[in-house]
Amino acid sequence: MKKTIAAAAAAIMLATTGAAQADAQVKVGVLSCSVEGGIGFIIGSSKDMECTFKRSGYKSEHYSGNIKKLGIDIGVTGQTEIVWLVFSASSTKYGKGSLAGTYVGGSAEATIGVGLGGNFLVGGSNKGFALQPWSIQGQTGLNYSVAFAGLTLE
């Protein structure tokens, strides 16, 4: 059962990655987030986060947010750091506050002491942004998660 769910999630992530990369041709900047530690409740979790968006030639922007997962999410994690490259279609207009909005996609992570994870999310204002298909994520704890993810930035 676990292998089937993991395979399905991986297939969805790969299928979505191709479509998003076709539209997301311009690197806009880097989004760095600190996610609060917490407990995965077997079928999901919800954690608050604080983020900084750095765009070349502009002042850094601050965002507050929340990431929710629905799927297998078992364990306990300490504070997690996630860094995404942010891409946008060349036709997308963006400015201060443009990353605010809702992003959806998939998430996978494994932690035994120290762990890594990946998150693929697409959305934002006018659904015009893609957060790098595989984010760099570092965390501590004991955790296993393969889930659909939703991120809200304000």
N, C-alpha and C positions, 0 to 999 in steps of 0.2 A: 504494500500500500504506500509506504513512504517513498519507494523508488518511483512509483507511478506518479505521485504528486510532484516529486522533484523533477521528473522528466517533463511533465506537463508545464510546470512553471518555467523550466529552461526553454521549452519550445516557444512559449508565449513571449518570453524575453527576447529570444533570437528573432522571432517574426517581427516584433515591434521595433527592434533595434534597426533593422534594415529600412523600414519606412521612415523612422525618425531621422536616421542619418542622411537619407536622401533630401529631406527638407532642411536639416540643421547643418548648413555648410559654413557658417561664420561663427568663429569662436568669439564670444562676447566678453568673457571674463572668468573668474574663479569664485565659487561659493564655498565658504568654509563654515561648518556648523559644529557646535558643541551640543550633544544630545544628552539629556539627563539619564542617569542610570535607572534601572527598574527591573521589573519581573515580567517575563513572558507568561501569559495565562493560557498556555497550550494552544488555544485557537486564535490568539491575537494579543496585541499590546497597543499602548498609546503613550508616547513620550514627548515632552516639551523640548524645544531646542531654541538656541540663539545663533544667528548666522551673520556673517559679514561677506558682502559681495564686493569684490575688487575688479573694477573695469579699468583697463589701461587708459591713462590720461584723465581719470575722473577721481573724485573723492570716494572713499569707501562708503557703502550703504549698509545699514543695519536692518535686519529682519528678525522677527520673532516667529516661531512656528510650532507645529506639532506634526509628528509622523505617527501614523497608525498602520498596523499590520493585521491582516486577516489571513490565517493559514496556520501552519505549524510554527509555533513560537514558544519554545520551552527553555526556561532557565533564568538566570540572573546576570545582569551586566552592570558594570560601573559606567562612569561617564564615557561616552563614545565621541570620537572626532571623525567627521565625514568631510571629505573635500571632493567637490564636483567641478569639472570644466563645464561651463555653460555655453551652449550653442543656440543659435537662432537662424531661421531662414533668412536669406539675404534681403528679402522683401519686408521682414518684420521691423516695425518702428519700435525703438526702445529708448527709454530714458530713466530718470530717477524713479524708483518704485516699480519698475516694469516687471520685476520678478514676483511681485505679490500675486497670489492666486493659488489654485489647487493643481497639484501634480499627481499623476497616477502611474503605476507600473508594477514592477516586481522587485523583490528583495531576497537575498540569500546571505546567510552568515553562519559561521561556526567559531566557537570560542571554548578553549580549555586553557584557562589561565590568561593567555593573550590570544586574541583572534583577529580575523579579517572578515570583511564582507563586501558585498557589491549591491548596488541599488540602481535600477534603471527607471527614470521617471520623466514624463513628458507633461507639459501643461503651462501654467502661468497665465499672464494676461493674453487673451485671445489664443490660448493654447499654442503660442508661438515660440516656446523655449523647450529645449531638451537638456536635461542634466545628464552629463556624460554617462553612457551606458554602464560602465563599471566604475563606480566611485571608489576612492581610496578610503577605507574605513578601518580604524584601529580601536580596539576595545579590550577590556579585561572582564573576567567573570567565567561563567560556565553556561553556555547557551548554544542552541541549534535553532535555526529559523529558515524556512522557505515559505514565503508568503506574498500575497498581493499587498502593495503598499500605497498609501495615500499621504501626501505631504501638503500642508497648508502653510503658506508664508504670508505674513502681514507686515 
